[in-house]
Amino acid sequence: MRKRTLFIRTIIFLIVGFAVSCSSPPEKKAAALYNSQCAACHVLPAINDLPKHIWKNGVLPDMAARMGIKDSTVNPFKNVSFREQHAILKSGIYPNRPSLTLEDWNLLKNYIISLAPDSLPSSTNLNDYNKLNQFTSNPIKLDSTSGTFITFLKFDKESRSIITGDLNGDLVNYNFIRDQAHTLMKTGNAITAYSKKDKYTFITNTGNLNPSEIANGYIQIKTGDTLEQLPMVLHRPIHTVVQDLNKDGENELVVSEFGNFTGSLSILEKKKGEEYQKEILLNQPGSIRTIVKDMNADGKDDLITLTAQGRENITILFQNDNLKFSAESVINFSPVYGTSWFELIDYDGDGDDDIVTVHGDNADKSYVHKPYHGLRIHINDGTNHFEEKFFFPLNGATRVVANDFDEDGDIDFGIIATFPDYINSPQSSFVYLENKNSDSFKFQPFTFPDAILGRWLLMDQGDVDNDGDQDIILSSFTYSFTPVPKIISSLWKESKVDLMVLENKLK
C-alpha cells in the first residue's frame, strides 16, 4: 500500500511538472514546483526561514535524496549497519525513481537558494531578563559521576518524590526534603516513560535513543516482584499514557512511537484479561506526547497529541465509540519550527481548553539559531478551533510547564531551552514568564545564574518541598547534540549537576 501511494504521488508530481513546463517561464515554473513539491507532505515552509548555507548544504541534499534525485550528496546508507540499511529501504523514504527531472530539480534548487537570505535575524529579548527571586535554585547531584543522561523525569505526588530514568535504564527515586536517592529498578535500557496504575507499574524503554529505523523498544509491566515484557516491538517509544479510555475496567496504553522515517501513535488494548493487542491510530513519525481529555463534552475521553518530524501538528482524536477515533489536525506548524512540547490549559478562563506549544528542537540538518523558536499560546474559540495569540521568542525552547505559580489568578510559564544561544545568552536555557496581564498577554521574563549548570532536557512541576506551592524541576542531559562552548561543557562536567529544583518561596 505504501509503495502504491508513493507511485501515485510520483505520477502526480510528474504531471504537475509537465503541465508547468509547457506553459510557464522559468521563475514561475520554479515557484509552482516549490509549492507542489515542498507542500506534498507537510506545511509549506517559508524560504526565508532558513539561510542559504542551510538550504544548500543541509536541507536540499536530503530533499533531493527523498525525491530520488541522483545528484544528491546524501548517502543514507553510509556508516550504518546492514540491518539499518534494510530497515531504511523498507521504509520507502528514498525512492528508486525520481519525482522530478534533473532539469526541474536544478531549477527548483536554484530558485530556493536565490531567494534564501544570507542569515537570519537575531531573536529579540535575547538578554532582557530580570533575576528570578520568586524561586531558590537547588542544584542536585544524584551520584558522583561526571555527565548526566536523564531520559525520564516526573514528580510523583503520592510519594512526594522525584522519579528519574536514565540512558542506562536505572529508575531512581529522589526525596528532596530528605536529600536521599535510591534505585527502584534497573531495566538495562533507556527509560522514557514510567507510571503506576492500581497494582501495576508500566515502564517504557525506547530501544535506540539515536535516530534509527530499527524498532527495538518495548514496555515492561511490574506486578509485585514480577517484571514482564510485553511481546510487541515498538519503534523508539518516548511517551506512554495509561488510562481506561472506554470505561470497561481495563487500562489502555497510548504509545508515542517517535520512530525516525516511520513511526506512529499506537494504542495497546487488553480484552478480557488476554494479551495486549496493538492498533495504529496515526501512521506518521514524530509522535511526542498525548494528553487525555474530553474535548467536545460528549462524555468520552479524546486524545490530544503532538507530532513533529516533518509534519509538525497538534491532532485531536475524538473518540466516537469504544476506542474508535476520528482524527482532526487543529494546529499545523512549519517543518523547520522544531515543535517539541505542549500543554493543555484554560488560559483565558472561559471554560474551554487552550493550547501552549514550544518550538526549538535544533539537532537536525538545519542547525542555526531561529528567531521563530519560542513559546506560542493558541486560544480555543469554544469549538476546538485555535488561533495563535501570543509568541515569546526563545532560541531552542523544548519544554514548558504552566501554572499559577505566584497564585495571583493567572497562568505563568516555565520554559527550558535545550538549544539556546550558549555564546550570547547561556542563561536563557531557562526562562520564567510571570503573567502581568492575561488579557493583553503581557509577561515579564526572568532567569537565574545557576541556569548554566546543566543542559536541560526535561522539566516537571510539583510541591517538592511540601509547603503548599508549586516548584519546578529541571533535569540535565549533557550529550553534545550541537556545538557548545568549551567553558560551558567543562562547567557541566565539573558541577556534576543532575537535577535543578527551583523551590517556590511563595509560602
Buried (B, 14 or more C-beta within 10 A) or exposed (E): EEEEEBEEBBEEBBEBBEEBBEEBEEEEBBBBBBEBBBEBEBBBBEBEBBBBEBBBEBBBBBBBBBBBBEEBEBEBBEEBEEEBBBBBBEBBBBBEEBBBBEEBBBBBBEBBBEBBEEEBEEBEBBEEBEEBEBBBBBBBEBEEEEBBBBBBBBBBEEEBBBBBBBBEBBBBBBBBEEEEBEEBBEBEBBBBBBBBEEEEBBBBBBBBBEBBBBBBBBBBBBEEEEEEEBEBEBBBBBBBBBBBBBEBEBBBBBBBBBBBBBBBBBBBBBEEEEEBEBEEBBEBBBBBBBBBEEBEEEEBBBBBBBBBBBBBBBBBBBBEEEBEBEBEEBBBBBBBBBBBBBBBBEBBEEEBBBBBBBBBBBBBBBBBBBEBBBBBBBBBEEEBEBEEEBEBBBBBBBBBBBBEBBBEEBBBBBBBBBBBBBEEBBBBBBBBBBBEEBEEBEBEBBBBEBBBBBBBBBBBBBBBBEEEBBBBBBBBBBBEBEEBEEEBBEBBEEBBBBBBBBBBEBE
